[in-house]
Amino acid sequence: MKKNKGDIIYIFTYLLSWLSGIIVFVTRGQEDKRIKFHSLQAIFLGITAVVLEFVLFFIPSLGSVLAFLIWLYGMYIAVKAYEGEDIKVPVIADYAAKYSDYH
């Protein structure tokens, strides 16, 4: 399967976490299984960050720091996807692959 190397859509997919993941999923997700996979992975990763930030809200700054680190990890995945390499987040990627039919 040809990888969309150099397609800026992968950077945008992870840029705003779950929000841009939803936008890409709705607009371009049905065109390409790889784009659908990355949009779902961005959505699931973003939801994970939000849940962690909510759960750790009462520990000063810890939730925000972890959410930021997860966002940085998402941007790393975005750059690698842009370069043509698929980084799969443990557990999350399994669900994204299942629902996108991209393995």
N, CA, C and O atoms as a GROMACS GRO file, in nm:
protein
  412
    1MET      N    1   0.084  -0.117   0.000
    1MET     CA    2   0.000   0.000   0.000
    1MET      C    3   0.089   0.124   0.000
    1MET      O    4   0.182   0.134   0.079
    2LYS      N    5   0.060   0.217  -0.088
    2LYS     CA    6   0.137   0.341  -0.099
    2LYS      C    7   0.109   0.432   0.020
    2LYS      O    8  -0.006   0.458   0.055
    3LYS      N    9   0.214   0.479   0.081
    3LYS     CA   10   0.200   0.571   0.194
    3LYS      C   11   0.202   0.713   0.141
    3LYS      O   12   0.276   0.745   0.048
    4ASN      N   13   0.121   0.799   0.201
    4ASN     CA   14   0.110   0.938   0.159
    4ASN      C   15   0.222   1.021   0.222
    4ASN      O   16   0.196   1.106   0.307
    5LYS      N   17   0.344   0.996   0.181
    5LYS     CA   18   0.457   1.068   0.237
    5LYS      C   19   0.449   1.215   0.195
    5LYS      O   20   0.426   1.247   0.079
    6GLY      N   21   0.468   1.303   0.292
    6GLY     CA   22   0.470   1.446   0.264
    6GLY      C   23   0.334   1.512   0.263
    6GLY      O   24   0.323   1.629   0.226
    7ASP      N   25   0.229   1.441   0.302
    7ASP     CA   26   0.095   1.499   0.306
    7ASP      C   27   0.077   1.572   0.439
    7ASP      O   28   0.082   1.510   0.545
    8ILE      N   29   0.058   1.702   0.432
    8ILE     CA   30   0.048   1.788   0.551
    8ILE      C   31  -0.074   1.755   0.637
    8ILE      O   32  -0.081   1.798   0.752
    9ILE      N   33  -0.168   1.679   0.584
    9ILE     CA   34  -0.289   1.644   0.659
    9ILE      C   35  -0.254   1.571   0.789
    9ILE      O   36  -0.326   1.582   0.887
   10TYR      N   37  -0.143   1.496   0.789
   10TYR     CA   38  -0.104   1.423   0.910
   10TYR      C   39  -0.062   1.518   1.022
   10TYR      O   40  -0.090   1.492   1.139
   11ILE      N   41   0.005   1.627   0.986
   11ILE     CA   42   0.043   1.727   1.088
   11ILE      C   43  -0.084   1.791   1.145
   11ILE      O   44  -0.097   1.805   1.266
   12PHE      N   45  -0.176   1.829   1.057
   12PHE     CA   46  -0.299   1.892   1.103
   12PHE      C   47  -0.381   1.796   1.190
   12PHE      O   48  -0.445   1.839   1.286
   13THR      N   49  -0.380   1.668   1.157
   13THR     CA   50  -0.459   1.569   1.230
   13THR      C   51  -0.427   1.570   1.380
   13THR      O   52  -0.518   1.560   1.462
   14TYR      N   53  -0.301   1.582   1.414
   14TYR     CA   54  -0.260   1.577   1.556
   14TYR      C   55  -0.245   1.715   1.618
   14TYR      O   56  -0.229   1.725   1.740
   15LEU      N   57  -0.250   1.821   1.540
   15LEU     CA   58  -0.223   1.956   1.588
   15LEU      C   59  -0.317   2.001   1.700
   15LEU      O   60  -0.272   2.052   1.802
   16LEU      N   61  -0.446   1.982   1.682
   16LEU     CA   62  -0.544   2.022   1.782
   16LEU      C   63  -0.604   1.901   1.854
   16LEU      O   64  -0.715   1.906   1.906
   17SER      N   65  -0.526   1.794   1.856
   17SER     CA   66  -0.564   1.673   1.929
   17SER      C   67  -0.695   1.614   1.877
   17SER      O   68  -0.710   1.593   1.757
   18TRP      N   69  -0.790   1.588   1.966
   18TRP     CA   70  -0.914   1.522   1.927
   18TRP      C   71  -0.998   1.607   1.833
   18TRP      O   72  -1.070   1.552   1.749
   19LEU      N   73  -0.991   1.739   1.844
   19LEU     CA   74  -1.071   1.826   1.758
   19LEU      C   75  -1.030   1.817   1.611
   19LEU      O   76  -1.114   1.797   1.524
   20SER      N   77  -0.901   1.831   1.584
   20SER     CA   78  -0.856   1.820   1.446
   20SER      C   79  -0.868   1.676   1.397
   20SER      O   80  -0.888   1.652   1.277
   21GLY      N   81  -0.857   1.580   1.488
   21GLY     CA   82  -0.879   1.440   1.451
   21GLY      C   83  -1.020   1.418   1.399
   21GLY      O   84  -1.040   1.348   1.300
   22ILE      N   85  -1.118   1.478   1.467
   22ILE     CA   86  -1.257   1.468   1.422
   22ILE      C   87  -1.276   1.537   1.288
   22ILE      O   88  -1.343   1.484   1.199
   23ILE      N   89  -1.218   1.656   1.272
   23ILE     CA   90  -1.230   1.729   1.146
   23ILE      C   91  -1.174   1.648   1.030
   23ILE      O   92  -1.237   1.637   0.925
   24VAL      N   93  -1.056   1.590   1.048
   24VAL     CA   94  -0.995   1.509   0.943
   24VAL      C   95  -1.074   1.382   0.919
   24VAL      O   96  -1.092   1.341   0.804
   25PHE      N   97  -1.122   1.320   1.025
   25PHE     CA   98  -1.202   1.198   1.011
   25PHE      C   99  -1.326   1.224   0.926
   25PHE      O  100  -1.360   1.145   0.838
   26VAL      N  101  -1.393   1.335   0.951
   26VAL     CA  102  -1.517   1.368   0.878
   26VAL      C  103  -1.487   1.410   0.734
   26VAL      O  104  -1.558   1.371   0.642
   27THR      N  105  -1.383   1.490   0.715
   27THR     CA  106  -1.358   1.545   0.581
   27THR      C  107  -1.277   1.453   0.489
   27THR      O  108  -1.306   1.445   0.370
   28ARG      N  109  -1.177   1.384   0.543
   28ARG     CA  110  -1.090   1.303   0.457
   28ARG      C  111  -1.078   1.157   0.499
   28ARG      O  112  -1.014   1.077   0.431
   29GLY      N  113  -1.140   1.122   0.610
   29GLY     CA  114  -1.125   0.988   0.665
   29GLY      C  115  -1.179   0.876   0.579
   29GLY      O  116  -1.130   0.764   0.587
   30GLN      N  117  -1.278   0.904   0.498
   30GLN     CA  118  -1.337   0.798   0.415
   30GLN      C  119  -1.260   0.777   0.284
   30GLN      O  120  -1.282   0.678   0.215
   31GLU      N  121  -1.169   0.868   0.251
   31GLU     CA  122  -1.092   0.860   0.127
   31GLU      C  123  -0.975   0.762   0.136
   31GLU      O  124  -0.941   0.696   0.038
   32ASP      N  125  -0.915   0.753   0.253
   32ASP     CA  126  -0.790   0.680   0.268
   32ASP      C  127  -0.787   0.613   0.406
   32ASP      O  128  -0.811   0.679   0.507
   33LYS      N  129  -0.758   0.484   0.410
   33LYS     CA  130  -0.757   0.411   0.537
   33LYS      C  131  -0.647   0.459   0.630
   33LYS      O  132  -0.664   0.459   0.752
   34ARG      N  133  -0.534   0.501   0.573
   34ARG     CA  134  -0.424   0.550   0.658
   34ARG      C  135  -0.461   0.682   0.725
   34ARG      O  136  -0.432   0.702   0.843
   35ILE      N  137  -0.525   0.771   0.651
   35ILE     CA  138  -0.570   0.897   0.709
   35ILE      C  139  -0.676   0.869   0.816
   35ILE      O  140  -0.678   0.932   0.921
   36LYS      N  141  -0.765   0.775   0.787
   36LYS     CA  142  -0.868   0.739   0.884
   36LYS      C  143  -0.805   0.684   1.012
   36LYS      O  144  -0.847   0.718   1.122
   37PHE      N  145  -0.704   0.598   0.995
   37PHE     CA  146  -0.632   0.542   1.111
   37PHE      C  147  -0.572   0.653   1.197
   37PHE      O  148  -0.590   0.654   1.319
   38HIS      N  149  -0.501   0.745   1.133
   38HIS     CA  150  -0.435   0.851   1.210
   38HIS      C  151  -0.536   0.948   1.273
   38HIS      O  152  -0.512   0.998   1.383
   39SER      N  153  -0.646   0.973   1.205
   39SER     CA  154  -0.747   1.061   1.266
   39SER      C  155  -0.809   0.995   1.389
   39SER      O  156  -0.831   1.061   1.490
   40LEU      N  157  -0.837   0.865   1.380
   40LEU     CA  158  -0.892   0.794   1.496
   40LEU      C  159  -0.789   0.787   1.610
   40LEU      O  160  -0.824   0.804   1.727
   41GLN      N  161  -0.665   0.762   1.575
   41GLN     CA  162  -0.561   0.757   1.677
   41GLN      C  163  -0.546   0.893   1.745
   41GLN      O  164  -0.527   0.899   1.867
   42ALA      N  165  -0.554   1.002   1.669
   42ALA     CA  166  -0.548   1.137   1.728
   42ALA      C  167  -0.666   1.163   1.820
   42ALA      O  168  -0.651   1.221   1.927
   43ILE      N  169  -0.785   1.119   1.778
   43ILE     CA  170  -0.904   1.136   1.862
   43ILE      C  171  -0.888   1.060   1.993
   43ILE      O  172  -0.910   1.116   2.101
   44PHE      N  173  -0.849   0.933   1.986
   44PHE     CA  174  -0.834   0.851   2.106
   44PHE      C  175  -0.722   0.904   2.196
   44PHE      O  176  -0.734   0.903   2.318
   45LEU      N  177  -0.613   0.950   2.135
   45LEU     CA  178  -0.502   1.005   2.214
   45LEU      C  179  -0.545   1.134   2.283
   45LEU      O  180  -0.510   1.158   2.398
   46GLY      N  181  -0.620   1.217   2.213
   46GLY     CA  182  -0.671   1.341   2.272
   46GLY      C  183  -0.767   1.316   2.386
   46GLY      O  184  -0.762   1.384   2.488
   47ILE      N  185  -0.855   1.218   2.369
   47ILE     CA  186  -0.949   1.183   2.476
   47ILE      C  187  -0.873   1.132   2.598
   47ILE      O  188  -0.909   1.164   2.712
   48THR      N  189  -0.770   1.054   2.575
   48THR     CA  190  -0.686   1.005   2.685
   48THR      C  191  -0.624   1.122   2.761
   48THR      O  192  -0.621   1.121   2.884
   49ALA      N  193  -0.574   1.222   2.689
   49ALA     CA  194  -0.514   1.339   2.753
   49ALA      C  195  -0.617   1.416   2.836
   49ALA      O  196  -0.588   1.458   2.948
   50VAL      N  197  -0.736   1.433   2.782
   50VAL     CA  198  -0.841   1.506   2.853
   50VAL      C  199  -0.882   1.430   2.980
   50VAL      O  200  -0.899   1.491   3.086
   51VAL      N  201  -0.898   1.300   2.969
   51VAL     CA  202  -0.936   1.220   3.086
   51VAL      C  203  -0.827   1.226   3.193
   51VAL      O  204  -0.857   1.244   3.311
   52LEU      N  205  -0.701   1.212   3.153
   52LEU     CA  206  -0.592   1.221   3.250
   52LEU      C  207  -0.587   1.358   3.317
   52LEU      O  208  -0.566   1.368   3.438
   53GLU      N  209  -0.607   1.462   3.238
   53GLU     CA  210  -0.605   1.596   3.296
   53GLU      C  211  -0.721   1.615   3.395
   53GLU      O  212  -0.704   1.678   3.499
   54PHE      N  213  -0.836   1.560   3.362
   54PHE     CA  214  -0.952   1.568   3.452
   54PHE      C  215  -0.929   1.489   3.580
   54PHE      O  216  -0.956   1.538   3.690
   55VAL      N  217  -0.879   1.367   3.567
   55VAL     CA  218  -0.855   1.280   3.683
   55VAL      C  219  -0.749   1.340   3.775
   55VAL      O  220  -0.760   1.331   3.897
   56LEU      N  221  -0.646   1.401   3.716
   56LEU     CA  222  -0.536   1.454   3.796
   56LEU      C  223  -0.551   1.604   3.823
   56LEU      O  224  -0.454   1.672   3.856
   57PHE      N  225  -0.673   1.656   3.809
   57PHE     CA  226  -0.700   1.799   3.826
   57PHE      C  227  -0.657   1.851   3.962
   57PHE      O  228  -0.607   1.963   3.972
   58PHE      N  229  -0.675   1.772   4.065
   58PHE     CA  230  -0.649   1.819   4.201
   58PHE      C  231  -0.502   1.812   4.241
   58PHE      O  232  -0.464   1.860   4.347
   59ILE      N  233  -0.420   1.752   4.157
   59ILE     CA  234  -0.276   1.753   4.182
   59ILE      C  235  -0.220   1.868   4.098
   59ILE      O  236  -0.218   1.860   3.975
   60PRO      N  237  -0.174   1.974   4.163
   60PRO     CA  238  -0.133   2.095   4.091
   60PRO      C  239  -0.037   2.068   3.975
   60PRO      O  240   0.071   2.012   3.992
   61SER      N  241  -0.079   2.110   3.858
   61SER     CA  242   0.000   2.108   3.734
   61SER      C  243   0.027   1.969   3.675
   61SER      O  244   0.062   1.960   3.558
   62LEU      N  245   0.011   1.863   3.750
   62LEU     CA  246   0.045   1.731   3.698
   62LEU      C  247  -0.040   1.692   3.578
   62LEU      O  248   0.013   1.644   3.478
   63GLY      N  249  -0.170   1.713   3.586
   63GLY     CA  250  -0.258   1.680   3.475
   63GLY      C  251  -0.225   1.760   3.351
   63GLY      O  252  -0.223   1.705   3.241
   64SER      N  253  -0.198   1.889   3.368
   64SER     CA  254  -0.164   1.975   3.255
   64SER      C  255  -0.032   1.934   3.191
   64SER      O  256  -0.019   1.933   3.069
   65VAL      N  257   0.065   1.901   3.273
   65VAL     CA  258   0.196   1.859   3.222
   65VAL      C  259   0.182   1.728   3.144
   65VAL      O  260   0.239   1.715   3.036
   66LEU      N  261   0.108   1.632   3.199
   66LEU     CA  262   0.089   1.505   3.129
   66LEU      C  263   0.012   1.525   2.998
   66LEU      O  264   0.046   1.463   2.897
   67ALA      N  265  -0.090   1.610   2.999
   67ALA     CA  266  -0.166   1.638   2.876
   67ALA      C  267  -0.075   1.702   2.771
   67ALA      O  268  -0.084   1.669   2.653
   68PHE      N  269   0.013   1.792   2.814
   68PHE     CA  270   0.107   1.855   2.721
   68PHE      C  271   0.205   1.753   2.665
   68PHE      O  272   0.237   1.757   2.546
   69LEU      N  273   0.254   1.663   2.749
   69LEU     CA  274   0.346   1.559   2.701
   69LEU      C  275   0.277   1.465   2.601
   69LEU      O  276   0.338   1.421   2.504
   70ILE      N  277   0.152   1.435   2.626
   70ILE     CA  278   0.077   1.352   2.532
   70ILE      C  279   0.060   1.426   2.400
   70ILE      O  280   0.071   1.366   2.293
   71TRP      N  281   0.034   1.557   2.406
   71TRP     CA  282   0.023   1.637   2.284
   71TRP      C  283   0.156   1.636   2.208
   71TRP      O  284   0.157   1.623   2.086
   72LEU      N  285   0.268   1.651   2.279
   72LEU     CA  286   0.400   1.645   2.215
   72LEU      C  287   0.422   1.510   2.147
   72LEU      O  288   0.475   1.504   2.035
   73TYR      N  289   0.383   1.404   2.214
   73TYR     CA  290   0.394   1.270   2.155
   73TYR      C  291   0.310   1.261   2.028
   73TYR      O  292   0.352   1.202   1.929
   74GLY      N  293   0.191   1.319   2.032
   74GLY     CA  294   0.106   1.323   1.913
   74GLY      C  295   0.172   1.398   1.799
   74GLY      O  296   0.162   1.357   1.683
   75MET      N  297   0.241   1.507   1.829
   75MET     CA  298   0.310   1.582   1.725
   75MET      C  299   0.428   1.502   1.668
   75MET      O  300   0.458   1.511   1.549
   76TYR      N  301   0.494   1.424   1.753
   76TYR     CA  302   0.600   1.335   1.706
   76TYR      C  303   0.541   1.231   1.608
   76TYR      O  304   0.599   1.205   1.503
   77ILE      N  305   0.427   1.174   1.645
   77ILE     CA  306   0.359   1.078   1.558
   77ILE      C  307   0.322   1.145   1.426
   77ILE      O  308   0.334   1.085   1.320
   78ALA      N  309   0.276   1.270   1.433
   78ALA     CA  310   0.237   1.345   1.313
   78ALA      C  311   0.354   1.364   1.218
   78ALA      O  312   0.341   1.345   1.098
   79VAL      N  313   0.469   1.402   1.273
   79VAL     CA  314   0.588   1.423   1.189
   79VAL      C  315   0.631   1.291   1.125
   79VAL      O  316   0.665   1.288   1.007
   80LYS      N  317   0.628   1.184   1.202
   80LYS     CA  318   0.664   1.054   1.147
   80LYS      C  319   0.566   1.010   1.038
   80LYS      O  320   0.608   0.954   0.937
   81ALA      N  321   0.436   1.036   1.058
   81ALA     CA  322   0.336   1.002   0.956
   81ALA      C  323   0.360   1.086   0.831
   81ALA      O  324   0.346   1.036   0.720
   82TYR      N  325   0.394   1.211   0.849
   82TYR     CA  326   0.428   1.300   0.737
   82TYR      C  327   0.545   1.244   0.657
   82TYR      O  328   0.548   1.253   0.534
   83GLU      N  329   0.641   1.185   0.728
   83GLU     CA  330   0.758   1.126   0.664
   83GLU      C  331   0.730   0.988   0.605
   83GLU      O  332   0.817   0.930   0.538
   84GLY      N  333   0.611   0.934   0.629
   84GLY     CA  334   0.574   0.805   0.572
   84GLY      C  335   0.583   0.687   0.667
   84GLY      O  336   0.560   0.573   0.627
   85GLU      N  337   0.615   0.713   0.793
   85GLU     CA  338   0.628   0.607   0.893
   85GLU      C  339   0.510   0.610   0.989
   85GLU      O  340   0.471   0.717   1.037
   86ASP      N  341   0.454   0.495   1.016
   86ASP     CA  342   0.340   0.488   1.108
   86ASP      C  343   0.387   0.450   1.248
   86ASP      O  344   0.442   0.342   1.268
   87ILE      N  345   0.365   0.538   1.343
   87ILE     CA  346   0.391   0.510   1.484
   87ILE      C  347   0.258   0.468   1.545
   87ILE      O  348   0.158   0.539   1.531
   88LYS      N  349   0.257   0.355   1.610
   88LYS     CA  350   0.133   0.305   1.669
   88LYS      C  351   0.141   0.314   1.821
   88LYS      O  352   0.228   0.254   1.885
   89VAL      N  353   0.047   0.390   1.877
   89VAL     CA  354   0.039   0.407   2.022
   89VAL      C  355  -0.016   0.277   2.081
   89VAL      O  356  -0.119   0.228   2.036
   90PRO      N  357   0.053   0.219   2.182
   90PRO     CA  358   0.004   0.095   2.240
   90PRO      C  359  -0.143   0.107   2.285
   90PRO      O  360  -0.183   0.211   2.337
   91VAL      N  361  -0.219   0.004   2.263
   91VAL     CA  362  -0.361  -0.009   2.296
   91VAL      C  363  -0.447   0.081   2.206
   91VAL      O  364  -0.539   0.032   2.141
   92ILE      N  365  -0.419   0.210   2.203
   92ILE     CA  366  -0.497   0.304   2.123
   92ILE      C  367  -0.492   0.267   1.975
   92ILE      O  368  -0.594   0.271   1.906
   93ALA      N  369  -0.376   0.230   1.926
   93ALA     CA  370  -0.360   0.195   1.785
   93ALA      C  371  -0.441   0.072   1.748
   93ALA      O  372  -0.488   0.060   1.635
   94ASP      N  373  -0.457  -0.020   1.842
   94ASP     CA  374  -0.538  -0.139   1.814
   94ASP      C  375  -0.682  -0.102   1.782
   94ASP      O  376  -0.742  -0.154   1.688
   95TYR      N  377  -0.737  -0.010   1.860
   95TYR     CA  378  -0.874   0.035   1.835
   95TYR      C  379  -0.882   0.116   1.705
   95TYR      O  380  -0.975   0.099   1.627
   96ALA      N  381  -0.784   0.202   1.683
   96ALA     CA  382  -0.783   0.283   1.560
   96ALA      C  383  -0.772   0.193   1.438
   96ALA      O  384  -0.839   0.217   1.337
   97ALA      N  385  -0.688   0.091   1.445
   97ALA     CA  386  -0.672  -0.003   1.332
   97ALA      C  387  -0.802  -0.082   1.311
   97ALA      O  388  -0.842  -0.106   1.197
   98LYS      N  389  -0.865  -0.122   1.419
   98LYS     CA  390  -0.989  -0.199   1.410
   98LYS      C  391  -1.098  -0.120   1.339
   98LYS      O  392  -1.167  -0.173   1.251
   99TYR      N  393  -1.115   0.006   1.375
   99TYR     CA  394  -1.223   0.088   1.320
   99TYR      C  395  -1.189   0.152   1.186
   99TYR      O  396  -1.278   0.199   1.115
  100SER      N  397  -1.060   0.154   1.151
  100SER     CA  398  -1.022   0.211   1.021
  100SER      C  399  -0.991   0.104   0.918
  100SER      O  400  -0.980   0.132   0.799
  101ASP      N  401  -0.978  -0.021   0.964
  101ASP     CA  402  -0.941  -0.132   0.877
  101ASP      C  403  -0.803  -0.110   0.814
  101ASP      O  404  -0.779  -0.150   0.700
  102TYR      N  405  -0.714  -0.048   0.889
  102TYR     CA  406  -0.578  -0.023   0.844
  102TYR      C  407  -0.484  -0.099   0.936
  102TYR      O  408  -0.480  -0.074   1.057
  103HIS      N  409  -0.409  -0.192   0.880
  103HIS     CA  410  -0.321  -0.276   0.964
  103HIS      C  411  -0.179  -0.263   0.920
  103HIS      O  412  -0.091  -0.326   0.979
   0.00000   0.00000   0.00000
